[in-house]
Amino acid sequence: MPKIKVTNLQGEQRSIDATPGLSLMEVLRDNNYEEILAMCGGCCSCATCHVHIQPVEEIALPIMEEDEELLLEMADHYDPKRSRLSCQIELTEQHDGLEVTLVEVE
Ligand code: FES
């Protein structure tokens, strides 16, 4: 099972199972990260699943679609190098070692 490292808003890091086929948002919610509000349920229309992902060359992420990019550009704590909507990332075995930092959503 691939593992991802998650840092919460308090700076605490823990390693969790990343079930392939689920979105990153679903895995975070399943692991009780209540900071991930995911108000639209994963329809790419709310940006309340915003996270920062540590870029690692060996770990490819899905290409960002235009609607995701537009939402992120309007979001607080937007970082063009690290911001993603976690509902738009379907996890695979290749995501083992991914590092994710939760972002405060206001
Ligand atoms: S859950 Fe709404 S954009 Fe991801």
Backbone and ligand atoms as CSV (ligand in chain L), in Angstrom:
chain,resi,resn,atom,element,x,y,z
A,1,MET,N,N,0.853,-1.196,0.000
A,1,MET,CA,C,0.000,0.000,0.000
A,1,MET,C,C,0.888,1.246,0.000
A,2,PRO,N,N,0.699,2.146,-0.956
A,2,PRO,CA,C,1.497,3.384,-0.918
A,2,PRO,C,C,1.171,4.211,0.326
A,3,LYS,N,N,2.156,4.947,0.781
A,3,LYS,CA,C,1.990,5.809,1.958
A,3,LYS,C,C,2.214,7.255,1.538
A,4,ILE,N,N,1.480,8.142,2.169
A,4,ILE,CA,C,1.753,9.565,1.980
A,4,ILE,C,C,1.984,10.200,3.345
A,5,LYS,N,N,2.786,11.256,3.353
A,5,LYS,CA,C,3.071,11.960,4.602
A,5,LYS,C,C,2.218,13.217,4.627
A,6,VAL,N,N,1.490,13.390,5.718
A,6,VAL,CA,C,0.582,14.529,5.826
A,6,VAL,C,C,0.984,15.388,7.017
A,7,THR,N,N,1.119,16.689,6.765
A,7,THR,CA,C,1.385,17.649,7.840
A,7,THR,C,C,0.126,18.461,8.057
A,8,ASN,N,N,-0.369,18.452,9.300
A,8,ASN,CA,C,-1.619,19.179,9.570
A,8,ASN,C,C,-1.347,20.654,9.876
A,9,LEU,N,N,-2.389,21.384,10.222
A,9,LEU,CA,C,-2.253,22.826,10.440
A,9,LEU,C,C,-1.393,23.155,11.653
A,10,GLN,N,N,-1.228,22.183,12.556
A,10,GLN,CA,C,-0.379,22.397,13.736
A,10,GLN,C,C,1.077,22.010,13.459
A,11,GLY,N,N,1.361,21.560,12.242
A,11,GLY,CA,C,2.728,21.183,11.895
A,11,GLY,C,C,3.078,19.748,12.258
A,12,GLU,N,N,2.070,18.967,12.685
A,12,GLU,CA,C,2.322,17.569,13.048
A,12,GLU,C,C,2.256,16.707,11.789
A,13,GLN,N,N,3.241,15.817,11.663
A,13,GLN,CA,C,3.287,14.983,10.464
A,13,GLN,C,C,2.983,13.538,10.815
A,14,ARG,N,N,2.223,12.893,9.931
A,14,ARG,CA,C,1.978,11.463,10.109
A,14,ARG,C,C,1.886,10.813,8.743
A,15,SER,N,N,2.184,9.530,8.717
A,15,SER,CA,C,2.158,8.765,7.482
A,15,SER,C,C,0.856,7.980,7.426
A,16,ILE,N,N,0.152,8.060,6.301
A,16,ILE,CA,C,-1.124,7.349,6.178
A,16,ILE,C,C,-1.135,6.520,4.896
A,17,ASP,N,N,-1.986,5.491,4.893
A,17,ASP,CA,C,-2.159,4.677,3.686
A,17,ASP,C,C,-2.873,5.495,2.633
A,18,ALA,N,N,-2.408,5.362,1.400
A,18,ALA,CA,C,-3.015,6.083,0.280
A,18,ALA,C,C,-3.648,5.054,-0.654
A,19,THR,N,N,-4.905,4.764,-0.415
A,19,THR,CA,C,-5.586,3.716,-1.168
A,19,THR,C,C,-5.679,4.079,-2.648
A,20,PRO,N,N,-5.054,3.298,-3.529
A,20,PRO,CA,C,-5.144,3.595,-4.959
A,20,PRO,C,C,-6.591,3.583,-5.433
A,21,GLY,N,N,-6.912,4.529,-6.297
A,21,GLY,CA,C,-8.268,4.624,-6.834
A,21,GLY,C,C,-9.112,5.660,-6.125
A,22,LEU,N,N,-8.720,6.008,-4.891
A,22,LEU,CA,C,-9.421,7.087,-4.189
A,22,LEU,C,C,-8.716,8.406,-4.492
A,23,SER,N,N,-9.453,9.489,-4.307
A,23,SER,CA,C,-8.793,10.791,-4.452
A,23,SER,C,C,-8.022,11.098,-3.174
A,24,LEU,N,N,-7.070,11.989,-3.300
A,24,LEU,CA,C,-6.332,12.440,-2.116
A,24,LEU,C,C,-7.293,13.031,-1.096
A,25,MET,N,N,-8.277,13.786,-1.562
A,25,MET,CA,C,-9.276,14.365,-0.653
A,25,MET,C,C,-9.997,13.264,0.126
A,26,GLU,N,N,-10.420,12.199,-0.546
A,26,GLU,CA,C,-11.140,11.118,0.133
A,26,GLU,C,C,-10.261,10.439,1.179
A,27,VAL,N,N,-8.991,10.245,0.848
A,27,VAL,CA,C,-8.080,9.598,1.793
A,27,VAL,C,C,-7.856,10.498,3.014
A,28,LEU,N,N,-7.730,11.785,2.787
A,28,LEU,CA,C,-7.552,12.709,3.919
A,28,LEU,C,C,-8.797,12.697,4.802
A,29,ARG,N,N,-9.964,12.741,4.199
A,29,ARG,CA,C,-11.210,12.704,4.996
A,29,ARG,C,C,-11.335,11.380,5.745
A,30,ASP,N,N,-11.002,10.278,5.076
A,30,ASP,CA,C,-11.088,8.960,5.728
A,30,ASP,C,C,-10.140,8.863,6.918
A,31,ASN,N,N,-9.088,9.676,6.920
A,31,ASN,CA,C,-8.125,9.666,8.014
A,31,ASN,C,C,-8.377,10.797,9.006
A,32,ASN,N,N,-9.606,11.299,8.990
A,32,ASN,CA,C,-10.083,12.264,9.995
A,32,ASN,C,C,-9.407,13.623,9.953
A,33,TYR,N,N,-8.944,14.012,8.777
A,33,TYR,CA,C,-8.432,15.378,8.645
A,33,TYR,C,C,-9.634,16.283,8.361
A,34,GLU,N,N,-10.222,16.763,9.451
A,34,GLU,CA,C,-11.459,17.535,9.298
A,34,GLU,C,C,-11.219,18.930,8.737
A,35,GLU,N,N,-9.944,19.315,8.641
A,35,GLU,CA,C,-9.617,20.599,8.012
A,35,GLU,C,C,-10.020,20.590,6.536
A,36,ILE,N,N,-10.078,19.402,5.953
A,36,ILE,CA,C,-10.468,19.262,4.544
A,36,ILE,C,C,-11.995,19.288,4.491
A,37,LEU,N,N,-12.549,20.438,4.217
A,37,LEU,CA,C,-14.007,20.584,4.239
A,37,LEU,C,C,-14.657,19.926,3.022
A,38,ALA,N,N,-14.022,20.053,1.870
A,38,ALA,CA,C,-14.520,19.424,0.631
A,38,ALA,C,C,-16.018,19.681,0.446
A,39,MET,N,N,-16.401,20.920,0.523
A,39,MET,CA,C,-17.824,21.272,0.531
A,39,MET,C,C,-18.567,20.898,-0.742
A,40,CYS,N,N,-17.880,20.837,-1.867
A,40,CYS,CA,C,-18.588,20.481,-3.113
A,40,CYS,C,C,-18.555,18.979,-3.367
A,41,GLY,N,N,-17.917,18.232,-2.481
A,41,GLY,CA,C,-17.897,16.782,-2.624
A,41,GLY,C,C,-16.948,16.273,-3.686
A,42,GLY,N,N,-16.093,17.133,-4.174
A,42,GLY,CA,C,-15.104,16.688,-5.160
A,42,GLY,C,C,-15.425,17.092,-6.586
A,43,CYS,N,N,-16.326,18.057,-6.730
A,43,CYS,CA,C,-16.749,18.498,-8.080
A,43,CYS,C,C,-15.890,19.626,-8.636
A,44,CYS,N,N,-14.811,19.959,-7.974
A,44,CYS,CA,C,-13.910,21.011,-8.433
A,44,CYS,C,C,-14.625,22.356,-8.539
A,45,SER,N,N,-15.376,22.698,-7.482
A,45,SER,CA,C,-16.061,23.991,-7.533
A,45,SER,C,C,-15.992,24.775,-6.227
A,46,CYS,N,N,-15.219,24.300,-5.224
A,46,CYS,CA,C,-15.233,25.033,-3.948
A,46,CYS,C,C,-13.846,25.440,-3.441
A,47,ALA,N,N,-12.828,24.697,-3.761
A,47,ALA,CA,C,-11.449,24.937,-3.299
A,47,ALA,C,C,-11.259,24.738,-1.804
A,48,THR,N,N,-12.217,24.103,-1.122
A,48,THR,CA,C,-12.030,23.840,0.314
A,48,THR,C,C,-11.278,22.527,0.554
A,49,CYS,N,N,-10.689,21.990,-0.484
A,49,CYS,CA,C,-9.831,20.805,-0.349
A,49,CYS,C,C,-8.398,21.157,-0.755
A,50,HIS,N,N,-8.110,22.454,-0.743
A,50,HIS,CA,C,-6.796,22.970,-1.145
A,50,HIS,C,C,-5.700,22.410,-0.237
A,51,VAL,N,N,-4.637,21.918,-0.836
A,51,VAL,CA,C,-3.460,21.459,-0.089
A,51,VAL,C,C,-2.198,21.932,-0.812
A,52,HIS,N,N,-1.107,21.886,-0.100
A,52,HIS,CA,C,0.195,22.098,-0.720
A,52,HIS,C,C,0.879,20.740,-0.849
A,53,ILE,N,N,1.465,20.495,-2.004
A,53,ILE,CA,C,2.157,19.233,-2.247
A,53,ILE,C,C,3.610,19.529,-2.567
A,54,GLN,N,N,4.480,18.851,-1.820
A,54,GLN,CA,C,5.909,19.035,-2.043
A,54,GLN,C,C,6.269,18.464,-3.414
A,55,PRO,N,N,6.758,19.307,-4.336
A,55,PRO,CA,C,7.081,18.763,-5.660
A,55,PRO,C,C,8.268,17.796,-5.593
A,56,VAL,N,N,8.080,16.626,-6.150
A,56,VAL,CA,C,9.150,15.632,-6.236
A,56,VAL,C,C,9.152,15.138,-7.673
A,57,GLU,N,N,10.312,15.212,-8.292
A,57,GLU,CA,C,10.393,14.904,-9.717
A,57,GLU,C,C,9.885,13.506,-10.052
A,58,GLU,N,N,10.150,12.542,-9.166
A,58,GLU,CA,C,9.792,11.147,-9.464
A,58,GLU,C,C,8.302,10.860,-9.270
A,59,ILE,N,N,7.594,11.768,-8.610
A,59,ILE,CA,C,6.177,11.508,-8.341
A,59,ILE,C,C,5.329,12.422,-9.227
A,60,ALA,N,N,4.744,11.828,-10.252
A,60,ALA,CA,C,3.952,12.612,-11.208
A,60,ALA,C,C,2.538,12.808,-10.675
A,61,LEU,N,N,2.060,14.012,-10.809
A,61,LEU,CA,C,0.679,14.325,-10.429
A,61,LEU,C,C,-0.139,14.492,-11.702
A,62,PRO,N,N,-1.459,14.308,-11.611
A,62,PRO,CA,C,-2.290,14.541,-12.797
A,62,PRO,C,C,-2.132,15.977,-13.282
A,63,ILE,N,N,-2.244,16.163,-14.586
A,63,ILE,CA,C,-2.179,17.505,-15.166
A,63,ILE,C,C,-3.303,18.356,-14.569
A,64,MET,N,N,-2.986,19.604,-14.263
A,64,MET,CA,C,-3.997,20.502,-13.701
A,64,MET,C,C,-4.887,21.046,-14.817
A,65,GLU,N,N,-6.183,20.847,-14.656
A,65,GLU,CA,C,-7.141,21.384,-15.626
A,65,GLU,C,C,-7.365,22.866,-15.340
A,66,GLU,N,N,-7.923,23.554,-16.329
A,66,GLU,CA,C,-8.096,25.003,-16.213
A,66,GLU,C,C,-9.009,25.396,-15.044
A,67,ASP,N,N,-10.086,24.636,-14.814
A,67,ASP,CA,C,-11.006,25.011,-13.726
A,67,ASP,C,C,-10.330,24.887,-12.365
A,68,GLU,N,N,-9.477,23.875,-12.186
A,68,GLU,CA,C,-8.730,23.754,-10.932
A,68,GLU,C,C,-7.793,24.948,-10.759
A,69,GLU,N,N,-7.097,25.300,-11.804
A,69,GLU,CA,C,-6.146,26.403,-11.734
A,69,GLU,C,C,-6.848,27.716,-11.390
A,70,LEU,N,N,-7.993,27.958,-12.000
A,70,LEU,CA,C,-8.729,29.196,-11.728
A,70,LEU,C,C,-9.168,29.277,-10.270
A,71,LEU,N,N,-9.658,28.163,-9.726
A,71,LEU,CA,C,-10.076,28.153,-8.321
A,71,LEU,C,C,-8.892,28.395,-7.396
A,72,LEU,N,N,-7.776,27.750,-7.690
A,72,LEU,CA,C,-6.609,27.896,-6.823
A,72,LEU,C,C,-6.069,29.319,-6.845
A,73,GLU,N,N,-6.085,29.941,-7.995
A,73,GLU,CA,C,-5.546,31.307,-8.094
A,73,GLU,C,C,-6.325,32.285,-7.226
A,74,MET,N,N,-7.580,31.967,-6.939
A,74,MET,CA,C,-8.405,32.835,-6.085
A,74,MET,C,C,-8.346,32.432,-4.613
A,75,ALA,N,N,-7.706,31.314,-4.322
A,75,ALA,CA,C,-7.715,30.773,-2.957
A,75,ALA,C,C,-6.657,31.445,-2.086
A,76,ASP,N,N,-6.939,31.499,-0.778
A,76,ASP,CA,C,-5.929,31.952,0.180
A,76,ASP,C,C,-4.784,30.945,0.177
A,77,HIS,N,N,-3.594,31.430,0.449
A,77,HIS,CA,C,-2.393,30.579,0.548
A,77,HIS,C,C,-2.040,29.887,-0.773
A,78,TYR,N,N,-2.451,30.515,-1.876
A,78,TYR,CA,C,-2.118,29.930,-3.181
A,78,TYR,C,C,-0.611,29.984,-3.415
A,79,ASP,N,N,-0.060,28.862,-3.790
A,79,ASP,CA,C,1.357,28.773,-4.131
A,79,ASP,C,C,1.442,28.056,-5.478
A,80,PRO,N,N,1.816,28.776,-6.533
A,80,PRO,CA,C,1.794,28.157,-7.863
A,80,PRO,C,C,2.651,26.906,-7.990
A,81,LYS,N,N,3.637,26.754,-7.125
A,81,LYS,CA,C,4.504,25.574,-7.227
A,81,LYS,C,C,3.965,24.383,-6.435
A,82,ARG,N,N,3.102,24.636,-5.443
A,82,ARG,CA,C,2.698,23.537,-4.549
A,82,ARG,C,C,1.197,23.346,-4.415
A,83,SER,N,N,0.394,24.334,-4.805
A,83,SER,CA,C,-1.047,24.230,-4.566
A,83,SER,C,C,-1.725,23.252,-5.514
A,84,ARG,N,N,-2.585,22.432,-4.943
A,84,ARG,CA,C,-3.473,21.564,-5.729
A,84,ARG,C,C,-4.785,21.400,-4.975
A,85,LEU,N,N,-5.819,21.048,-5.724
A,85,LEU,CA,C,-7.073,20.649,-5.096
A,85,LEU,C,C,-6.990,19.136,-4.898
A,86,SER,N,N,-7.096,18.714,-3.638
A,86,SER,CA,C,-6.863,17.289,-3.357
A,86,SER,C,C,-7.926,16.391,-3.981
A,87,CYS,N,N,-9.092,16.948,-4.309
A,87,CYS,CA,C,-10.131,16.115,-4.941
A,87,CYS,C,C,-9.788,15.799,-6.388
A,88,GLN,N,N,-8.830,16.498,-6.954
A,88,GLN,CA,C,-8.484,16.301,-8.361
A,88,GLN,C,C,-7.281,15.381,-8.547
A,89,ILE,N,N,-6.821,14.791,-7.456
A,89,ILE,CA,C,-5.667,13.899,-7.543
A,89,ILE,C,C,-6.095,12.486,-7.186
A,90,GLU,N,N,-6.209,11.646,-8.201
A,90,GLU,CA,C,-6.530,10.248,-7.942
A,90,GLU,C,C,-5.239,9.519,-7.611
A,91,LEU,N,N,-5.235,8.860,-6.476
A,91,LEU,CA,C,-4.011,8.214,-6.011
A,91,LEU,C,C,-3.757,6.892,-6.732
A,92,THR,N,N,-2.485,6.640,-6.957
A,92,THR,CA,C,-2.051,5.377,-7.561
A,92,THR,C,C,-0.857,4.874,-6.751
A,93,GLU,N,N,-0.382,3.689,-7.091
A,93,GLU,CA,C,0.810,3.140,-6.430
A,93,GLU,C,C,1.999,4.087,-6.588
A,94,GLN,N,N,2.001,4.875,-7.648
A,94,GLN,CA,C,3.139,5.758,-7.920
A,94,GLN,C,C,3.218,6.940,-6.962
A,95,HIS,N,N,2.178,7.129,-6.151
A,95,HIS,CA,C,2.189,8.275,-5.248
A,95,HIS,C,C,2.816,7.950,-3.890
A,96,ASP,N,N,3.426,6.783,-3.780
A,96,ASP,CA,C,4.098,6.431,-2.529
A,96,ASP,C,C,5.162,7.486,-2.218
A,97,GLY,N,N,5.127,8.009,-1.001
A,97,GLY,CA,C,6.115,9.000,-0.586
A,97,GLY,C,C,5.685,10.445,-0.799
A,98,LEU,N,N,4.486,10.641,-1.351
A,98,LEU,CA,C,3.988,12.007,-1.559
A,98,LEU,C,C,3.903,12.763,-0.225
A,99,GLU,N,N,4.302,14.023,-0.233
A,99,GLU,CA,C,4.229,14.830,0.992
A,99,GLU,C,C,3.208,15.941,0.807
A,100,VAL,N,N,2.236,15.962,1.705
A,100,VAL,CA,C,1.096,16.863,1.603
A,100,VAL,C,C,1.020,17.715,2.864
A,101,THR,N,N,0.818,19.004,2.684
A,101,THR,CA,C,0.630,19.898,3.831
A,101,THR,C,C,-0.754,20.520,3.733
A,102,LEU,N,N,-1.519,20.430,4.800
A,102,LEU,CA,C,-2.854,21.012,4.798
A,102,LEU,C,C,-2.752,22.532,4.834
A,103,VAL,N,N,-3.756,23.184,4.276
A,103,VAL,CA,C,-3.770,24.635,4.154
A,103,VAL,C,C,-5.020,25.154,4.839
A,104,GLU,N,N,-4.855,26.222,5.594
A,104,GLU,CA,C,-6.025,26.803,6.263
A,104,GLU,C,C,-6.950,27.418,5.229
A,105,VAL,N,N,-8.206,27.046,5.277
A,105,VAL,CA,C,-9.202,27.587,4.359
A,105,VAL,C,C,-10.067,28.569,5.130
A,106,GLU,N,N,-10.153,29.798,4.645
A,106,GLU,CA,C,-10.889,30.833,5.384
A,106,GLU,C,C,-12.230,31.114,4.746
L,1,FES,S1,S,-13.860,19.283,-2.840
L,1,FES,FE1,FE,-14.541,21.113,-3.763
L,1,FES,S2,S,-12.960,21.623,-5.120
L,1,FES,FE2,FE,-12.243,19.822,-4.162
